[in-house]
Amino acid sequence: MPLIMEDGINVDDLFGESTSLDLGLPTGSSTAPVKGLAQRLDEMRLVGCCQKIAWSRLGCIAYISQDSSRVNVRHLHCRQSDGKWALSDETPLPHITESHSGHTLVHLCWNESGSDLAVADSSGRVSVSSIPVALNSVTGSRQAILDTDDDGAQIVGMMWLNQHRAIHSFYQAAKVQGRWAYSPFRRRPIGPFHPVNKSALLCIMRSGVMKLLYQNPDNRWAEITAELKNPSYSDRLLTHAALVATQAGILIATYSACQKISLYRVQIQWNPPHWDPAQQKQAPQQFPVPSFRFMHNKVEVPYNIPRNRGASENPDEQFPVTNSLYCLTSLQIILPASDNSAGSTPNPWIVAVFSVPPLAVLPHQQPQVPSSVIVRWQLETGASTLHPKFDEVASKKINAQIKAKTTLRRLEDIISDRHVISVDQIEYGNVLAISYDDSSVAFYDPKTMALFNGIDDANTVTSLAQAGFHYPLDSSGLHISFSPSACIAVGLDSDGQTHLRIVEHTYGEESGFYDENKLSAAIASLTLAFCRGCGGEVNTDDILLILVRQLSLDYQTMFINEVYRALTINCNFTTEQDKLMNHPYIPRALSIQAALGFKGKHKARNITPATPWAILQLRQAAFIYPFFFQYNKGLQAAEPHDPDVLRMVLGNTKWALDFSLYILNELFDLADEFESVLSDQEAFTQKLKSTTSLPLIVVLSSMSRAFLRFICRGLRGIHAGYASAPLTGDARVYYTEICQTLDTSPVRTDVYEKFLAGVDSAVKHAYTGSGFGDNERPGPEKELLVNSRIPPVLVGAVSTVLRQTVPAMKSEIDRMAIYLGDYSWLGFGGDPRTEAYRRSREVDIIKKTAVVTRDAGGADGGSQGVRNGNGSGVPGYLRRRCVRCCEVSEAVYPPRSVMALRMIYKLGHLRSCICGGMWNLESGLGLNS
């Protein structure tokens, strides 16, 4: 089908005349159409699946190249040089091009978690790729060659099945007595689900056939098909389809070439409904097989577009019947987000966008018509009513049930003199974003379709859009995709170039005046977005970019305080320390704190971001040991330990011991420095206020002190439980080195535990002496974590530690060995030695082993591995860098043993760093190459 003409004809040039000919043609608008707009609208008219760019919830941006033959990926990353956030370079995915054998790529879509990418071509063939270890390392899991090459199989609608997992969500933030209160709830997932929690993709094809692609437990793909049956009309040629999962099944809306909208409700049933892999060893089970069950359907013929106004209004302002001018360019089903754990939601509604081609020739003397019209139908279900005469007819059925009747109630149209480019449901379903060809973006409430213009209610915040965030006008893009939290968008223009767009806010400063309510609401909306991302395990780098670029240090601190309140993080772990190990939000809060103070790989963090960064690494070391012990329980008696696992335990053991000695070394220096004022409380307090000491903050904070105690417990378990383990080769070498490291340490583990117990006692006495109970202690503990300042209530504890606890250790330690220790590789100091190490070498953030990075001249020094000279140039040896903290990790992938893979997976380091940031593959040896 030919495309609409993109450029108009210049009549003067055609006839070679210098004067214009008045042929009665429409003059058009004063501004020229956006380049490529006519072609884009034609694509949207011909087929519903034509999304060329998509941003996954893991943070990966995938887009189709200008020639529609390739897929590239990009992502946000923090630059090592200055700590500023930017868009990464593009990485091509050649395996997708090979899979589709040169066919034109037309559509791509990420699944709910953002780990799987579906790509469809013009013949309806679908390939699926996944992210195993890094954002720029995307591997194929399903080949497009499995599908037949058929134009009738072109896909007009696509939807991934949701994952069967409940998530923590937040409905809104409301001011209560001058402070923001956040309303969390546990949102139930909406089915249907894959019984094995594997990937499943539902597609609607042009021929009216529905296809379900699903992955079996053995990772192989299978499919089932069914025809969308509708006896009301014979036309089977579909152009658009919208799908959404509801509690009553999957709701499908289709639009046919004969301009009819049909509704279907479909259920997917699995046989067997459950599958237990543990029972496979006893008796092999059949893999679950799905089947479709159609509930009901309905056909709706669109009315006049735009709809005529009522007779009571001015007839001169009525639009004429212009259906022939408009073509449908977008069809969607909007399901507003639920605000409670029951999962109940308002009735869904259908939104269809009808547009006029930008250079369409209008009938002579016809008034100007809107460029786009958004038509909406409310989907309502009610009991069907029969004529009273039916009551007189005797029925053979007793208590016959009448099927519910589905009706479509047309709502008020939304008209625009601009062309609608896309309609997106963002901010976890709480906002409907409509993008136009002039680059403007309008935000609507999906429950009421009220336009968000800023702060209508400064005491209640539901989204960034409602709080006053907006996208300024920018270079026009024909394709747009929003980040996971929708505070950043990426546009794709007609030349195939990507453009990053960032929301803006006045933050209360307008015309020289300051509005505290607007600032507070903006911070609360950012907090709400961040907490929603934490609850859904969604990448929040987009929010971090906003915080770094737009907020001052004071506003950033205000945000962090709101995060601790919203996520209900009790910073007091003086008693219930075991709860610390399983808290889901503590690493998220610590990570964004540390990232806010990152100014570059070669610059030391100041104490405020250095404190959470140190605690994150202590948490990593504390988790290593219990997972290591659990890992070894699964080993068979004759199976040796994996050397890579023992090497990781060795590296973390050295790091933990050196960090502990680094703390003691500084505390000994502080004890000598404060010795002259220990007897003068006022002088001691004043001197303490001007002292900046990371080790002192770490030992005073109950959170980091608890992690230190967990580490000591793990170090004691090394000797106790694994002296007789079956170790050979490199595994025996690493285990022996672990034991030697512990035996030669200047401070024995039991002595260090005694020191931590002394600090515990000093802190508890300080709280008790000041009358601080369990309810009052989180305040000072939060002050230590957020601001890295010693609260007044703990001044006495510092005095006790420096006067009694530290001097009492001198007889049981090797003070000279501690003083002469090299702690530069830890990276916390600002001394020249640490600075030189930071510029010349790097430390594997997971294994805690040294990695050569760059020489003084800035040239690549390679990535020489510590063991056997293995570098990133060896096949299977991955060098990955965190996009958030810029730390590096090297590993063999896949790991040499299943147990090693299981341990890495449980630690959460398969795709992400210890700070929660995603990996970027540096070596260029991606798994897709």
Residue pairs with C-beta under 8 A, 6 or more apart in sequence:
1 46
3 38
3 39
3 42
4 38
4 39
4 41
4 42
4 357
4 358
4 359
4 360
5 38
5 359
6 33
6 35
6 36
6 37
6 38
6 39
6 359
8 28
8 359
11 20
11 21
11 23
11 25
12 18
12 19
12 20
12 21
15 21
24 364
25 361
26 361
26 362
28 359
33 358
33 359
33 437
34 437
34 438
34 476
34 478
34 494
35 493
35 494
36 478
36 493
36 494
37 358
37 419
37 437
37 478
38 357
38 358
38 359
39 494
40 421
40 478
40 479
40 494
41 329
41 355
41 357
41 358
41 419
42 357
43 50
43 106
44 50
44 329
44 330
44 355
45 239
45 327
45 328
45 329
45 355
46 239
47 106
47 154
47 155
47 156
47 206
47 239
47 240
48 156
48 157
48 239
48 240
48 241
48 242
48 255
48 330
48 331
49 106
49 107
49 120
49 155
49 156
49 157
49 158
50 106
50 107
51 107
51 108
51 109
51 479
51 481
52 63
52 64
52 107
52 108
52 479
52 492
53 61
53 62
53 63
53 64
53 108
53 479
53 480
53 481
53 490
53 491
53 492
53 498
54 61
54 62
54 63
54 108
54 109
54 110
54 117
54 481
55 61
55 110
55 481
55 482
55 483
55 484
55 490
56 62
56 110
56 114
56 115
56 117
56 131
56 484
57 110
57 112
57 113
57 114
57 484
57 536
57 538
57 539
58 113
58 114
58 115
58 131
58 135
58 539
58 911
58 918
59 75
59 76
59 114
59 135
59 484
59 539
59 541
59 542
59 883
59 918
60 73
60 74
60 75
60 110
60 114
60 117
60 131
60 135
60 136
60 138
60 918
61 73
61 74
61 75
61 87
61 481
61 490
61 498
62 71
62 72
62 73
62 93
62 108
62 110
62 117
62 138
63 71
63 72
63 73
63 74
63 108
63 479
63 481
63 490
63 492
63 498
64 70
64 71
64 105
64 106
64 108
64 119
65 71
65 72
65 496
66 494
66 495
66 496
67 496
68 104
68 105
68 106
69 97
69 102
69 104
69 105
70 92
70 93
70 94
70 96
70 97
70 105
71 92
71 93
71 96
71 97
71 105
71 108
71 117
71 119
72 90
72 91
72 92
72 93
73 90
73 91
73 93
73 135
73 136
73 138
74 87
74 88
74 89
74 90
74 91
74 490
74 498
75 87
75 88
75 135
75 136
75 883
75 918
75 920
76 85
76 86
76 87
76 88
76 483
76 488
76 541
76 542
76 545
76 883
77 85
77 86
77 87
77 88
77 883
77 920
78 84
78 85
78 595
78 598
78 883
78 884
78 885
78 886
79 85
79 86
79 600
80 600
80 601
80 602
80 886
81 600
81 601
82 599
82 600
83 548
83 598
83 599
83 600
83 603
84 548
85 541
85 544
85 545
85 548
85 549
86 500
87 490
87 498
87 500
88 136
88 883
88 920
90 498
91 136
91 926
93 129
93 138
93 928
94 928
94 929
95 129
95 139
95 140
95 928
96 105
96 119
96 127
96 129
96 140
99 127
99 140
99 143
99 144
99 145
100 119
100 121
100 125
100 127
100 144
101 144
101 145
103 121
103 122
103 123
103 125
103 144
103 149
104 121
104 122
105 119
105 120
105 121
105 122
106 120
106 121
106 122
107 119
107 120
107 155
107 158
108 117
108 118
108 119
108 120
109 117
109 118
109 158
109 160
110 116
110 117
110 118
110 160
111 117
111 118
111 160
111 199
111 201
112 160
112 162
112 163
113 163
113 537
114 131
114 484
114 538
114 539
115 130
115 131
115 911
116 128
116 129
116 130
116 131
116 141
116 160
116 199
117 128
117 129
117 130
117 131
117 138
118 126
118 127
118 128
118 158
118 160
118 201
119 126
119 127
119 128
119 129
119 144
120 126
120 155
120 158
120 203
121 144
122 151
122 154
123 147
123 149
123 150
123 151
123 153
123 154
124 147
124 150
124 151
124 152
124 153
124 154
124 155
124 203
124 205
124 206
125 144
125 145
125 146
125 147
125 148
125 149
125 153
126 142
126 144
126 147
126 155
126 201
126 203
126 213
127 140
127 142
127 143
127 144
128 140
128 141
128 142
128 199
128 201
128 213
128 221
129 138
129 139
129 140
129 141
129 928
130 138
130 139
130 141
131 137
131 138
131 139
131 911
132 139
132 893
132 910
132 911
132 927
133 878
133 880
133 893
133 910
133 911
133 919
133 921
133 927
134 878
134 880
134 911
134 918
134 919
134 920
134 921
134 926
135 883
135 918
135 919
135 920
136 920
136 921
136 926
137 878
137 921
137 926
137 927
137 928
138 926
138 928
139 927
139 928
140 928
141 199
141 215
141 219
141 221
142 213
142 215
142 221
146 221
147 153
151 206
152 205
152 206
152 207
153 205
153 206
153 207
153 209
154 205
154 206
155 203
155 204
155 205
155 206
156 204
156 205
156 206
156 238
156 239
156 240
156 241
156 254
157 203
157 204
157 240
157 241
157 242
157 243
157 252
157 254
158 201
158 202
158 203
158 204
158 243
159 201
159 202
159 243
159 244
159 245
159 250
160 199
160 200
160 201
160 202
161 191
161 192
161 193
161 194
161 199
161 200
161 201
161 202
161 245
161 268
162 189
162 190
162 191
162 193
162 245
163 189
163 193
163 197
164 189
164 191
164 193
164 194
164 197
165 189
165 197
166 186
166 187
166 188
166 189
167 186
167 187
167 189
167 535
167 536
167 537
168 184
168 185
168 186
168 187
168 534
168 535
168 536
169 184
169 185
169 186
169 187
169 337
169 428
169 532
169 535
169 536
170 182
170 183
170 184
170 185
170 528
170 531
170 532
170 535
170 566
171 183
171 184
171 185
171 339
171 340
171 462
172 182
172 183
172 339
172 460
172 461
172 462
172 528
173 180
173 181
173 182
173 183
173 460
173 461
173 524
173 525
173 527
173 528
173 566
174 180
174 181
174 183
174 459
174 460
174 461
175 181
175 458
175 459
175 460
175 520
179 565
180 461
180 520
180 524
180 527
180 562
180 565
180 566
182 527
182 528
182 531
182 565
182 566
184 531
184 535
184 566
184 568
185 339
185 340
185 341
186 341
187 338
187 341
187 343
188 341
188 342
188 343
190 245
190 246
190 247
190 343
191 245
192 245
192 249
192 250
192 267
192 268
192 269
192 270
194 200
194 214
194 215
194 270
194 288
195 270
195 272
195 273
195 274
195 275
195 288
196 216
196 217
196 275
196 277
196 288
198 214
198 215
198 216
198 217
198 219
199 214
199 215
200 212
200 213
200 214
200 215
200 290
201 212
201 213
201 214
202 210
202 211
202 212
202 213
202 243
202 250
202 268
203 210
203 211
203 212
203 213
204 210
204 211
204 228
204 238
204 241
204 243
204 252
204 254
205 211
205 238
206 237
206 238
206 239
207 236
207 237
207 238
208 227
208 228
208 236
208 237
208 238
208 254
209 225
209 226
209 227
209 228
210 225
210 226
210 227
210 228
210 252
210 266
210 292
211 223
211 224
211 225
212 223
212 224
212 225
212 268
212 290
212 292
213 221
213 222
213 223
214 221
214 222
214 223
214 290
215 221
215 222
216 222
216 287
217 275
217 277
217 287
218 287
224 289
224 290
224 291
224 292
226 292
226 294
228 252
228 254
228 262
228 264
228 297
229 294
229 297
230 262
230 264
230 297
230 299
232 262
232 297
232 299
233 256
233 258
233 260
233 299
235 256
235 257
235 258
235 260
236 256
237 256
237 257
237 258
238 254
238 255
238 256
238 257
239 255
239 256
239 257
239 328
240 254
240 255
240 328
240 330
240 331
241 252
241 253
241 254
241 255
241 331
242 252
242 253
242 254
242 331
242 332
242 333
242 350
243 250
243 251
243 252
243 253
243 333
244 250
244 251
244 333
244 334
244 335
244 348
245 251
246 335
246 345
246 348
247 343
247 344
247 345
248 265
248 295
249 265
249 266
249 267
249 295
250 265
250 266
250 267
250 268
251 263
251 264
251 265
251 333
251 348
251 379
252 263
252 264
252 265
252 266
253 261
253 262
253 263
253 264
253 331
253 333
253 350
254 261
254 262
254 264
254 331
255 261
255 328
255 331
255 352
256 262
259 301
259 302
259 323
259 328
260 299
260 300
260 301
260 302
261 299
261 300
261 301
261 302
261 331
261 350
261 352
261 377
261 408
262 297
262 298
262 299
262 300
263 297
263 298
263 299
263 300
263 379
263 406
263 408
264 294
264 295
264 296
264 297
265 294
265 295
265 296
265 297
266 292
266 293
266 294
266 295
267 292
267 293
267 295
268 290
268 291
268 292
268 293
269 290
269 291
269 293
270 288
270 289
270 290
270 291
271 288
271 289
271 290
271 291
272 285
272 286
272 288
273 288
274 288
275 285
275 287
275 288
276 285
279 285
296 403
296 406
298 406
298 408
300 377
300 408
302 323
302 352
302 375
303 410
304 319
304 321
304 322
304 323
305 322
305 323
305 326
305 354
305 373
305 375
305 413
306 319
306 322
306 369
306 370
306 373
306 375
306 413
306 415
307 319
307 375
307 410
307 413
308 318
308 319
308 321
309 317
309 318
309 319
319 367
319 369
319 370
320 366
320 367
320 369
322 356
322 366
322 369
325 356
325 360
325 362
325 369
326 354
326 355
326 356
326 373
327 354
327 355
327 357
328 352
328 353
328 354
329 353
329 354
329 355
329 372
329 420
330 351
330 352
330 353
330 420
330 422
330 423
331 350
331 351
331 352
331 353
332 350
332 351
332 352
332 423
332 425
333 348
333 349
333 350
333 351
334 348
334 349
334 350
334 351
334 425
334 432
334 446
335 345
335 348
335 425
335 429
336 345
336 346
336 429
336 430
336 446
336 447
337 345
337 428
337 429
337 430
337 446
338 344
338 345
346 447
347 378
347 379
347 380
347 381
348 379
349 376
349 377
349 378
349 379
349 411
350 376
350 377
350 379
350 408
351 374
351 375
351 376
351 423
352 374
352 375
352 376
352 377
353 372
353 373
353 374
353 375
353 420
353 423
354 372
354 373
354 375
355 371
355 372
355 373
355 419
355 420
356 369
356 370
356 371
356 372
358 371
358 419
362 369
368 417
370 415
370 416
370 417
371 416
371 417
371 418
371 419
372 415
372 416
372 418
372 419
372 420
372 436
373 413
373 414
373 415
373 416
374 413
374 414
374 415
374 416
374 420
374 423
374 434
375 410
375 413
376 410
376 411
376 412
376 413
376 414
376 449
377 408
377 409
377 410
377 411
378 408
378 409
378 410
378 411
379 406
379 407
379 408
380 406
380 407
380 408
380 409
381 404
381 405
381 406
381 407
382 404
382 405
382 407
383 402
383 404
383 405
384 402
384 403
384 404
384 405
386 402
411 449
414 449
416 436
418 436
418 437
418 438
418 440
419 436
419 437
420 434
420 435
420 436
420 437
421 435
421 436
421 437
421 477
421 478
421 479
421 480
422 433
422 434
422 435
422 479
422 480
423 432
423 433
423 434
423 435
424 432
424 433
424 435
424 480
424 481
424 482
425 431
425 432
425 433
425 446
426 432
426 433
426 482
426 486
427 463
427 464
427 465
427 485
427 486
427 529
427 532
428 532
428 536
429 446
430 446
430 462
430 463
431 443
431 444
431 445
431 446
431 452
431 463
431 464
431 465
431 466
431 486
432 443
432 444
432 445
432 446
432 449
433 441
433 442
433 443
433 444
433 465
433 482
433 486
434 441
434 442
434 444
435 441
435 480
436 442
437 476
437 478
438 473
438 476
439 471
439 473
439 474
439 475
439 476
439 477
439 491
439 501
440 471
440 473
441 470
441 471
441 480
441 489
442 451
443 451
443 452
443 463
443 465
443 466
443 470
444 450
444 451
444 452
445 451
445 452
445 466
452 463
452 465
452 466
454 468
455 466
455 467
455 468
455 517
455 518
455 521
456 466
458 517
458 518
458 520
458 521
461 467
461 521
461 524
461 525
461 528
462 528
463 525
463 528
463 529
464 485
464 486
464 487
464 503
464 525
464 526
464 529
465 486
466 525
467 505
467 521
467 522
467 524
467 525
468 505
468 506
468 518
468 521
468 522
469 487
469 503
469 504
469 505
469 522
469 525
470 503
470 504
470 505
471 489
471 501
471 502
471 503
471 504
472 504
474 491
474 499
474 501
475 491
475 493
475 499
476 491
476 493
477 491
477 492
477 493
477 499
478 491
478 492
478 493
478 494
479 491
479 492
480 489
480 490
480 491
480 492
481 489
481 490
481 492
482 488
482 489
483 489
483 490
483 542
484 533
484 538
484 539
484 540
484 542
485 529
485 530
485 532
485 533
485 538
485 540
485 542
485 543
486 503
486 529
487 502
487 503
487 526
487 529
487 542
487 543
487 545
487 546
488 500
488 501
488 502
488 503
488 542
488 545
488 546
489 500
489 501
490 498
490 499
490 500
490 501
491 498
491 499
491 501
492 498
492 499
493 499
502 545
502 546
502 549
503 546
504 550
505 522
505 550
506 518
507 518
507 519
507 522
507 550
507 551
507 555
508 514
508 515
508 516
508 517
508 518
508 519
508 520
508 522
509 515
510 518
519 555
523 555
523 558
523 559
523 562
524 562
526 543
526 546
526 547
526 559
527 559
527 562
527 563
527 566
528 566
529 540
529 543
530 540
530 543
530 559
530 563
530 592
531 563
531 566
531 567
532 538
533 539
533 540
533 543
534 540
534 567
534 584
534 585
534 588
539 918
540 588
540 592
541 883
541 884
541 917
541 918
543 592
544 592
544 595
544 596
544 884
547 556
547 559
547 592
547 596
548 595
548 596
551 559
556 596
557 786
557 787
560 589
560 592
560 593
560 596
560 786
561 782
561 786
563 569
563 589
563 592
564 571
564 589
564 782
564 785
564 786
567 585
567 588
567 589
569 583
569 585
569 586
569 589
570 778
571 701
571 702
571 703
571 778
571 781
571 782
571 784
571 785
572 702
572 774
572 777
572 778
572 781
573 579
573 580
573 702
573 703
573 705
573 706
573 781
574 702
574 760
574 763
574 764
574 767
574 777
575 774
577 702
577 706
577 709
577 710
580 586
580 703
580 706
580 707
581 622
581 623
581 626
581 710
586 619
586 703
587 616
587 619
587 914
587 915
587 916
588 916
589 612
590 612
590 613
590 615
590 616
590 619
590 785
590 915
591 612
591 616
591 884
591 885
591 915
591 916
591 917
593 608
593 609
593 611
593 612
593 785
593 786
594 605
594 609
594 610
594 612
594 613
594 616
594 885
594 915
595 609
595 884
595 885
595 915
595 917
596 609
597 605
597 606
597 608
597 609
597 610
598 605
598 609
598 885
598 886
599 605
601 838
601 886
602 835
602 838
602 839
604 610
604 827
604 828
604 829
604 830
604 834
604 835
604 838
605 613
607 692
607 693
607 694
607 697
607 788
608 787
608 788
610 694
610 788
610 828
611 694
611 697
611 698
611 701
611 704
611 784
611 785
611 788
612 785
613 885
613 915
614 659
614 694
614 698
614 704
614 828
615 698
615 701
615 703
615 704
615 707
615 785
616 914
616 915
617 655
617 659
617 914
618 656
618 659
618 698
618 704
618 707
618 708
618 711
619 707
619 914
620 652
620 846
620 914
621 652
621 655
621 656
621 659
621 707
621 711
621 848
622 707
622 710
622 711
622 714
623 907
624 648
624 649
624 652
624 714
624 907
625 649
625 710
625 711
625 713
625 714
625 715
625 717
625 718
626 710
626 714
627 903
627 906
627 907
628 645
628 649
628 714
628 903
629 714
629 717
629 721
631 645
631 899
631 900
631 902
631 903
632 641
632 721
632 722
632 725
634 899
634 902
635 641
635 899
637 726
638 726
639 726
640 726
640 727
640 728
640 729
640 731
641 725
641 726
641 727
641 731
641 735
642 731
642 895
642 896
642 897
642 899
642 900
643 729
643 730
643 731
643 734
643 867
643 896
644 891
644 892
644 895
644 896
644 900
645 899
645 900
645 903
646 730
646 731
646 734
646 735
646 738
647 730
647 734
647 847
647 849
647 867
648 846
648 847
648 848
649 718
649 734
649 738
650 734
650 737
650 738
650 741
651 844
651 847
651 848
651 849
652 847
652 848
653 715
653 718
653 738
653 741
653 742
654 741
654 848
655 826
655 848
656 711
656 715
657 715
657 741
657 742
657 745
658 821
658 823
658 825
658 826
659 823
659 826
660 708
660 711
660 747
660 752
661 745
661 746
661 747
661 818
661 821
661 823
662 695
662 821
662 823
662 826
662 828
663 695
663 698
663 699
664 695
664 747
664 755
664 806
664 809
664 813
664 818
665 818
665 819
665 821
665 823
666 693
666 694
666 695
666 696
667 695
667 696
667 699
667 801
667 802
667 806
668 806
668 815
668 818
668 819
670 691
670 693
670 696
670 802
671 802
671 803
671 806
671 807
674 684
674 687
674 688
674 802
677 683
677 684
677 687
678 684
678 799
678 802
678 803
681 799
684 795
684 799
685 795
688 790
688 795
688 798
694 788
694 828
696 790
696 798
697 704
697 784
697 788
697 790
698 704
698 705
698 708
699 705
699 708
699 756
699 759
699 801
700 759
700 763
700 784
700 790
700 794
700 797
700 798
701 781
701 784
701 785
702 763
702 781
703 781
703 785
705 756
705 759
705 760
708 752
708 756
709 753
709 756
712 749
712 752
712 753
712 756
715 742
715 749
716 749
716 750
718 738
718 739
718 742
719 739
719 742
722 735
725 735
727 735
730 867
742 749
746 813
746 814
746 815
746 817
746 818
746 821
747 809
747 812
747 813
747 814
747 818
748 812
751 809
751 812
751 813
754 809
755 805
755 806
755 809
758 801
758 804
758 805
758 808
759 797
759 801
759 805
762 796
762 797
762 800
762 801
762 804
762 805
763 794
763 797
765 796
765 797
765 800
766 793
766 794
766 795
766 796
766 797
766 800
767 776
767 777
767 780
767 793
769 796
770 793
772 780
772 793
779 791
780 791
780 793
780 794
783 789
783 791
784 790
784 791
784 794
790 798
822 833
823 829
823 834
824 831
824 833
824 834
824 836
824 837
825 837
825 841
825 843
825 850
826 834
827 834
827 837
827 838
827 843
828 834
839 854
839 856
840 852
840 853
840 854
840 855
840 856
841 850
841 851
841 852
841 853
842 850
842 851
842 852
842 853
842 887
842 888
843 849
843 850
843 851
843 887
844 850
844 851
844 888
844 889
844 890
845 882
845 885
845 887
845 888
845 889
845 913
845 914
846 889
846 891
846 907
846 909
846 913
846 914
847 889
847 890
847 891
849 866
850 866
851 863
851 864
851 865
851 866
851 888
851 890
852 861
852 862
852 863
852 864
853 861
853 863
853 888
854 860
854 861
855 861
862 871
862 872
863 871
863 872
863 873
863 879
863 888
863 890
863 923
864 871
865 871
865 877
865 890
870 877
870 892
871 877
872 878
872 879
872 890
872 922
872 923
872 925
873 923
873 925
875 925
876 892
876 893
876 894
877 890
877 891
877 892
877 893
877 923
877 925
878 890
878 891
878 892
878 893
878 921
878 923
878 925
879 888
879 889
879 890
879 921
879 922
879 923
880 888
880 889
880 890
880 891
880 919
880 920
880 921
880 922
881 887
881 888
881 889
881 919
881 920
881 922
882 888
882 889
882 912
882 913
882 915
882 917
882 918
882 919
882 920
883 917
883 918
883 919
883 920
884 913
884 915
884 916
884 917
884 918
885 913
885 915
885 917
887 913
887 915
888 922
889 909
889 913
889 919
891 904
893 927
894 901
895 901
895 904
904 910
911 918
911 919
912 918
912 919
913 919
